[in-house]
Amino acid sequence: MTTILVNDIVPILVIMLLGYVCGKFTFFDDDQRQGLNKLVLNIALPAALFISIVKATRKMFAQDIVLTLISLVGVTGLFMLSYYLDKLMFHRSTQEAAVCAMIAGSPTIGFLGFAVLDPIYGNNATTNLVIGIVSIVVNAVTIPLGLSLINKGQAALKEKAKQNNGGTKVEIKLPQKGTAIKKTKKVTVPDGLPVSDEEAKALSEVGIQREIDLVHAEFDDHAGKESGKHMNPTLKSVIEAIKKPVAAAPLIAVICVLIGIRIPTSWAPTFDLIAKANAGVAVLAAGLALSTVKFSIDKEVIWNTFFRLFLTPAIIVAAAYLCGMGADPQKISMLCLATGLPPAFSGIIIASRYNIYVKEGASSVAVSTVFFAVSCIFWIWFLPILAGMLH
């Protein structure tokens, strides 16, 4: 236990603290911070996931079908459980609960998966398969599901607010192309409705913060690029999620293994060289991200932290034993830590983008990341004892 703490957990905390200090002293500006995030999520992590998964075999996949199903059903089910409990316990709106689920119900597998699991269990096919499967579920299932729930909540809010005649008069800037002249227009923004990006900027100037309309914002971003009907927002979010390298790389690797395509061993060093940058840069980027948020602690933040770090992995471990994985306690331990990582940073990015659940989400991310040192040590200590009791 002492060896794991000193060799594995302490370095993660020290590098994350270094990132936090660098952020507080503006050693990296916003563009540089975003550049590090892109390096991790779009290059280093996809390379690490791809080269590690293609080393597996169809036989390993067949043996790990239970692990795959537990990951898919468990992570998705716990995402929805977080969503419903937030609505029930804290009376949150549909869209607020959806963002909460993206945070409390989704692990930051992309940033910390390899950094945590590799030093403890070794860089092997099983460890990487666990990380790859959980990464696919988080990026290709729960994020699109969360976006569709936000859209559903905002649609219901619009329907409910149709009879509302009140509003705030503001002057918005009209988008212009090919000219430096900025045209403006005075409009009345109805009370209680999600707004466009331009309306949100105008409202913020008079001290009003409002949810940004998810569909409106997405359609504005792609205005003029498509003709005809707009794609269904849910389907669109699924396609966009799968197109991202962090979801596409493991999916392509899985397909290669299933159809029997073998990647030449001479290719491995090329992928490994950039993949080695993943863990250290990811943890540093996580610290930088935490330095940008202001947080406070209340009952909801404590609950989100408990749900993310303790309740989620506990349910996953129970499901693994009930489904017959008890013969391989190390694999259960890997799955426990992979699903018990701090909240996915994509959740707070989405919260900030659409001005939904920002303060609570940022606080949950910060507190959970700090307390992960405690939960990680707890699970590493407790799981061998549990395995001994059940055998």
Salt bridges, closest charged atoms under 4 A:
ASP30 OD1 - ARG33 NH2 3.25
ASP64 OD1 - LYS331 NZ 2.43
GLU96 OE2 - ARG92 NH1 3.67
GLU159 OE1 - LYS162 NZ 3.40
ASP197 OD1 - ARG353 NH1 2.98
GLU198 OE2 - LYS201 NZ 3.74
ASP213 OD2 - LYS158 NZ 2.72
ASP220 OD2 - HIS216 NE2 3.27
ASP221 OD2 - ARG353 NH2 3.63
GLU240 OE2 - LYS243 NZ 3.35
GLU300 OE1 - ARG92 NH2 2.74
ASP328 OD2 - LYS331 NZ 3.73
GLU360 OE2 - ARG92 NH2 3.05
